[in-house]
Amino acid sequence: MTIPDTWEPLTDLDPILTIAQDLFTTMVDGEPGHLYPWMGEEPTLDDARYTWVDVSGPVVTRVMLMAGRETGEHLTRALLAMGEDESVNDADFADAVGELANVVGGNVKSLVTNPGTLTLPVVTHEAPDMAGGTKLIETYFGWKGAPLGVALWALA
Amino acid sequence: MVDMKVVVADDSRVMRQIVIRTLRQAGYDWWEIEEAENGADALGKIRASKPDFVLSDWNMPEMTGIEVLRSLRGEGNETPFAFVTSEGSEAMRDQAEKAGALFLISKPFTADIFRDTIDPFIS
């Protein structure tokens, strides 16, 4: 699927859901059905971490994942095939959630005509300053009972 | 079975592990794999160890994957080279092909995708 020139069609959440579910089915869970749209009120993230990549171009587009630290540690263990009782260090955590953002960002970029380059992932404890930006999409999924957010921003 | 030396290049240790694990699941558990953690590291290891095949990420610090490939071809090094990358647009596939890559696998991937894509080139 190719979307011409504008992010506007991406306000339809279906492509994001498809990208995220493909990613979790193939590389996180090894089987479908574990990532699902979050139902109900917008969730609160416990000890939140923000991970993003930017797609450069006439408008810089930010693809950001949002998850609690504990959820990110579960994701890291799944990606590195670690045991549930193994501790997760900061480097592996940043690498794992960064790579998830990278894959989502790369796939989102592929939906747009004439995109620029994709930046390397950044992981922070505080939400980045998006002043002047426009939120195109923010949605949440459930994974292992915990919320996992995905947002797309057009930055000034 | 003949020896097969392969360089897997990705700046993400997590992704290198996933790529190597998926190669094993796809049946390439007999490959001798050397890891490279960025483009410049990959270029040095390819020059030094002369692998039979390179699987590289595209977007890496130091040198991107496409810069590594162009450097190799520019110095007459024809090591078979392919990409495993999060971006699978037609434009990138065209760039990869023109630079001399065998194929481009986009993330996320499965062992079946690896097998179906790689097997024709191995044979």
Chai-1 contact restraints between the chains, C-beta under 6 A:
chainA,res_idxA,chainB,res_idxB,connection_type,confidence,min_distance_angstrom,max_distance_angstrom,comment,restraint_id
A,D22,B,P108,contact,1.0,0.0,6.0,A-B,restraint_1
A,L23,B,P108,contact,1.0,0.0,6.0,A-B,restraint_2
A,T26,B,P108,contact,1.0,0.0,6.0,A-B,restraint_3
A,T26,B,T110,contact,1.0,0.0,6.0,A-B,restraint_4
A,M27,B,P108,contact,1.0,0.0,6.0,A-B,restraint_5
A,L79,B,V14,contact,1.0,0.0,6.0,A-B,restraint_6
A,L80,B,V14,contact,1.0,0.0,6.0,A-B,restraint_7
A,D95,B,S12,contact,1.0,0.0,6.0,A-B,restraint_8
A,D95,B,R13,contact,1.0,0.0,6.0,A-B,restraint_9
A,D95,B,V14,contact,1.0,0.0,6.0,A-B,restraint_10
A,A96,B,V14,contact,1.0,0.0,6.0,A-B,restraint_11
A,E99,B,S12,contact,1.0,0.0,6.0,A-B,restraint_12
A,E99,B,V14,contact,1.0,0.0,6.0,A-B,restraint_13
A,E99,B,M15,contact,1.0,0.0,6.0,A-B,restraint_14
A,N102,B,S86,contact,1.0,0.0,6.0,A-B,restraint_15
A,V103,B,S86,contact,1.0,0.0,6.0,A-B,restraint_16
A,V103,B,K107,contact,1.0,0.0,6.0,A-B,restraint_17
A,V103,B,P108,contact,1.0,0.0,6.0,A-B,restraint_18
A,G106,B,S86,contact,1.0,0.0,6.0,A-B,restraint_19
A,G106,B,E87,contact,1.0,0.0,6.0,A-B,restraint_20
A,K109,B,E87,contact,1.0,0.0,6.0,A-B,restraint_21
A,S110,B,E87,contact,1.0,0.0,6.0,A-B,restraint_22
A,S110,B,G88,contact,1.0,0.0,6.0,A-B,restraint_23
A,S110,B,S89,contact,1.0,0.0,6.0,A-B,restraint_24
A,L118,B,N59,contact,1.0,0.0,6.0,A-B,restraint_25
